[in-house]
Amino acid sequence: MAEPIRKCILSGEREPRGELVRLALGPDGEVLPDVRAKAPGRGAWIGVGKRELEEAIAKGKLRGALARAFKSNALVIPDDLPDLIAEALRKAALDRLGLEARAGKVVIGSERIETAARQGKLHLLFHANDAGVDGNRKLDQAWRVGSDAEGSDMKGLVLPVGRAILSLALGRENVVHGGLTDPDAARRLRDALDRWLHFIGPDLDTAPCETASHGASALGAHAGSAEKTTEDFE
């Protein structure tokens, strides 16, 4: 079944909803990120990156687009909305990583990862952003060998968090590298990571981010109701 298509209220481009970020209204009219698309009521979707969103806020374009989307001018747009979205996407990606780890889909430890990679069993490879270059290179090479892609530029994904946060997400100590051997789990994690990295942009996607606080959305208590099914709003 094809994923529903939504339209970005800023760019006008239409994309599968899993590639966009949903915004919803809190009970006091505050616009908040709803990255899991679970909050009730009308929503608005954005597909632009953090810097583009910051520009749209500064120029008043976001307020106009949201007023049309929500059919109301009584909106409260937090000054730090781009940061709230980035943090929500970060939390969603790390939560997904934790879920896959608890399901036994994540391999950690350089030796185990290298063995799985050389055997062609690895479907996603990732590194903490404070991992050593030599360690990354060794595992990247093993992955290329096992994937019959030796000589290409195929390499593991350097996450925008260090080993402290990565270890916390996985519930283990000193996790520097990781890999997924299940293709479906790798796809789910890659989707969550891609959405996060697309939003924060290439200049930030490997910058240290060592805060252990993931924050909490005020929309959480209102999630779970049936969603609307129109094309551009849900």
C-alpha positions in Angstrom: 0.0 0.0 0.0 1.4 3.4 -1.1 2.2 5.9 1.7 -0.2 8.9 1.7 1.2 12.0 0.1 1.2 15.4 1.9 2.1 18.9 0.7 4.7 21.1 2.5 2.9 24.3 3.4 6.1 26.3 2.7 7.6 24.8 -0.4 4.4 23.5 -1.9 6.1 20.2 -2.8 4.3 16.9 -2.3 6.1 14.0 -0.7 5.3 10.8 1.2 4.2 11.8 4.6 7.0 9.8 6.2 9.4 12.3 4.7 7.7 15.3 6.2 7.2 16.7 9.7 3.7 17.2 11.0 2.8 20.3 13.1 -0.2 20.4 15.3 -1.9 22.7 17.7 -1.6 22.2 21.5 -4.6 22.9 23.7 -3.6 26.5 24.1 -3.1 27.1 20.4 0.6 26.7 20.5 2.2 25.2 17.3 4.2 22.1 18.2 6.0 19.3 16.4 4.1 16.0 16.1 6.7 13.9 14.4 4.9 10.7 15.0 1.7 12.1 13.5 -0.5 11.0 16.4 -2.0 14.2 17.7 -5.7 14.7 17.0 -7.2 17.4 14.9 -6.0 19.3 11.8 -2.3 19.3 11.1 0.2 21.1 8.8 3.2 19.5 7.1 6.6 20.8 6.4 9.4 19.3 4.3 12.0 22.1 4.6 15.2 22.0 6.6 15.9 23.8 9.9 17.6 26.8 8.3 14.8 27.3 5.7 12.3 27.1 8.5 14.2 29.7 10.6 14.1 32.0 7.6 10.4 31.4 7.1 9.7 32.3 10.7 11.9 35.5 10.5 10.1 36.6 7.4 6.6 35.8 8.7 6.0 33.2 6.0 5.4 30.4 8.4 2.7 32.3 10.3 0.8 33.0 7.1 1.1 29.4 5.9 0.0 28.0 9.3 -2.9 30.4 9.4 -4.2 29.1 6.1 -3.5 25.5 7.1 -5.3 25.7 10.5 -7.8 28.3 9.3 -7.1 30.4 12.2 -4.9 33.4 13.1 -5.0 32.6 16.8 -1.6 30.8 16.7 1.3 30.8 19.1 4.5 29.9 17.3 7.4 29.2 19.8 10.6 31.1 19.1 12.5 27.9 19.3 10.2 25.8 17.1 13.0 24.7 14.8 15.0 23.5 17.8 11.9 21.7 19.1 11.4 19.9 15.8 15.1 18.9 15.7 14.9 17.5 19.2 11.7 15.6 18.5 13.2 14.1 15.4 16.4 13.2 17.4 14.3 11.5 20.1 12.3 9.6 17.5 15.5 8.3 15.8 17.1 7.3 19.1 13.9 5.7 20.3 13.8 3.7 17.1 17.4 2.6 17.6 16.6 1.5 21.2 13.5 -0.5 20.0 15.6 -2.3 17.4 18.3 -3.0 19.9 15.8 -4.5 22.4 14.4 -6.7 19.6 17.9 -8.1 19.1 18.4 -6.4 15.7 21.5 -4.3 16.5 25.0 -5.6 16.6 27.6 -3.8 18.7 31.3 -4.3 19.3 33.9 -3.8 16.5 34.8 -7.5 16.1 31.1 -8.7 15.9 30.3 -5.9 13.5 33.3 -6.6 11.3 32.4 -10.3 11.1 28.8 -9.6 10.2 29.9 -7.1 7.6 32.4 -9.4 5.9 29.8 -12.1 5.8 27.4 -9.8 4.0 24.9 -9.8 6.8 25.1 -6.1 7.6 22.4 -3.8 6.2 23.2 -0.6 8.0 26.4 0.6 9.7 26.7 3.6 12.0 29.3 5.3 14.1 29.3 7.8 17.0 30.6 11.2 16.0 33.5 10.9 18.4 34.6 7.5 17.0 38.1 7.2 15.8 38.8 7.6 12.1 40.8 4.4 11.9 38.0 2.4 13.5 35.4 3.8 11.1 37.6 3.2 8.1 38.2 -0.5 9.1 34.5 -1.2 9.5 33.5 0.7 6.4 36.0 -1.4 4.4 34.6 -4.6 5.9 31.1 -3.6 4.9 32.1 -2.8 1.4 33.8 -6.2 1.1 30.8 -8.0 2.4 28.4 -6.0 0.2 30.5 -6.6 -3.0 30.9 -2.8 -3.1 34.7 -2.7 -2.5 36.2 0.4 -4.2 33.1 2.4 -3.9 32.5 5.3 -1.5 30.0 3.2 0.6 30.5 4.0 4.3 28.8 3.9 7.6 26.7 6.7 8.8 28.3 9.1 11.3 25.5 10.0 13.7 25.2 13.5 15.1 25.7 12.2 18.7 28.7 10.9 20.6 29.2 7.5 22.3 27.6 8.7 25.6 24.2 9.4 24.0 24.5 6.3 21.7 25.2 4.1 24.7 22.3 5.6 26.6 20.0 4.9 23.6 21.1 1.3 23.4 21.2 0.7 27.1 24.9 -0.4 26.9 28.2 1.0 27.9 30.7 2.7 25.6 28.9 2.0 22.3 31.0 3.5 19.5 29.9 1.6 16.4 26.7 -0.4 15.6 25.1 -2.3 12.8 21.8 -3.9 11.8 21.6 -7.3 10.3 17.9 -7.3 9.7 16.9 -5.5 6.5 13.5 -4.4 7.7 15.0 -3.0 11.0 17.7 -1.3 9.0 15.0 0.4 6.8 13.0 1.6 9.7 16.0 3.1 11.4 17.3 4.6 8.2 14.0 6.3 7.6 14.0 7.8 11.1 17.7 8.9 10.7 17.1 10.3 7.2 14.3 12.5 8.4 16.3 13.8 11.3 19.5 14.4 9.3 17.5 16.1 6.4 16.0 18.6 8.8 19.1 19.6 10.7 21.1 19.8 7.5 24.6 18.7 6.4 26.4 21.4 8.5 24.9 20.0 11.7 24.5 16.3 11.1 27.9 15.3 12.7 28.1 18.0 15.2 28.4 16.9 18.9 25.1 16.8 20.7 25.6 15.4 24.1 22.6 16.5 26.1 20.9 13.5 27.7 17.5 15.3 27.9 15.2 14.4 25.0 12.4 16.8 26.1 8.7 16.1 26.0 6.0 17.3 23.7 2.9 18.8 25.2 1.0 17.0 22.4 1.8 13.6 23.9 -1.2 13.6 26.3 -3.5 14.2 23.4 -2.2 11.6 21.0 -4.1 8.5 19.9 -7.3 9.9 18.5 -8.3 9.1 14.9 -6.6 11.3 12.3 -8.3 13.1 9.4 -7.6 11.6 5.9 -7.5 14.6 3.6 -4.4 14.9 1.4 -2.8 18.0 2.8 -4.0 17.9 6.4 -4.3 15.1 8.8 
